Amino acid sequence: MSKPRISIGKNNHATADQSTTRWYSLLMRAMQSDRSRLRELEIRVAHPQHWSAGEYRANLENLRQLKFRLNNQLNKLRQRAERNT
């Protein structure tokens, strides 16, 4: 994902829209958290011997839902980027 666009003001000073910068920062933080959770669930699913059958099924379902949510977010970001270009 690229950083938010920075526009050049009338005095050739770079200015960034604060709401865009804040949104980008929050998005990066959320994505980092999601990536950490994704790695954790992938490891849990890769080693089922450490979990009861119920916990293993719950880990599989949580992994499936997280992957779906991340793919959905990515598609929305792509659509937004296409509209803004």
C-alpha positions as CSV (number, residue, x, y, z in Angstrom):
1,M,0.0,0.0,0.0
2,S,1.4,3.4,-0.9
3,K,1.5,6.4,1.4
4,P,-1.2,9.1,1.1
5,R,-0.6,11.6,-1.7
6,I,1.0,14.9,-0.6
7,S,-0.1,18.0,-2.5
8,I,2.1,21.0,-3.1
9,G,0.7,24.2,-1.8
10,K,0.9,27.6,-3.5
11,N,4.3,28.3,-1.9
12,N,5.8,25.0,-3.0
13,H,5.4,23.6,0.5
14,A,4.2,20.0,0.8
15,T,1.0,19.7,2.7
16,A,-0.8,16.5,3.5
17,D,-4.5,16.3,4.3
18,Q,-4.6,15.6,8.1
19,S,-7.6,13.3,7.9
20,T,-6.0,11.2,5.1
21,T,-2.7,11.0,7.1
22,R,-4.5,10.0,10.3
23,W,-6.7,7.4,8.3
24,Y,-3.5,6.0,6.8
25,S,-1.8,5.7,10.2
26,L,-4.9,3.9,11.7
27,L,-5.1,1.6,8.8
28,M,-1.4,0.6,9.0
29,R,-1.8,-0.1,12.7
30,A,-4.9,-2.2,12.1
31,M,-3.3,-4.1,9.3
32,Q,-0.2,-4.9,11.4
33,S,-2.5,-6.2,14.2
34,D,-4.4,-8.3,11.6
35,R,-1.2,-9.7,10.1
36,S,0.0,-10.7,13.6
37,R,-3.3,-12.4,14.3
38,L,-3.2,-14.2,10.9
39,R,0.3,-15.5,11.6
40,E,-0.8,-16.7,15.1
41,L,-3.8,-18.6,13.7
42,E,-1.8,-20.1,10.8
43,I,0.6,-21.5,13.4
44,R,-2.2,-22.9,15.6
45,V,-3.8,-24.6,12.6
46,A,-0.4,-26.0,11.4
47,H,0.1,-27.7,14.8
48,P,-3.3,-29.3,15.7
49,Q,-1.7,-31.7,18.2
50,H,-1.5,-28.8,20.7
51,W,-5.2,-28.1,20.7
52,S,-8.4,-30.0,21.5
53,A,-10.7,-30.9,18.6
54,G,-13.0,-28.0,19.5
55,E,-10.2,-25.5,19.8
56,Y,-8.8,-26.6,16.5
57,R,-12.1,-26.2,14.7
58,A,-12.5,-22.7,16.3
59,N,-9.0,-21.8,15.1
60,L,-9.9,-23.0,11.6
61,E,-13.1,-20.9,11.6
62,N,-11.3,-17.8,13.0
63,L,-8.6,-18.2,10.3
64,R,-11.2,-18.5,7.6
65,Q,-13.1,-15.4,8.8
66,L,-10.0,-13.3,9.2
67,K,-8.8,-14.2,5.7
68,F,-12.2,-13.3,4.3
69,R,-12.2,-10.0,6.1
70,L,-8.7,-9.1,5.0
71,N,-9.5,-10.0,1.4
72,N,-12.7,-7.9,1.6
73,Q,-10.8,-4.9,3.0
74,L,-8.1,-5.2,0.3
75,N,-10.7,-5.3,-2.5
76,K,-12.4,-2.2,-1.0
77,L,-9.0,-0.4,-0.9
78,R,-8.3,-1.3,-4.5
79,Q,-11.7,0.0,-5.6
80,R,-11.2,3.2,-3.7
81,A,-7.8,3.7,-5.3
82,E,-9.2,3.0,-8.8
83,R,-11.9,5.6,-8.2
84,N,-9.4,8.2,-7.0
85,T,-7.1,7.9,-10.0
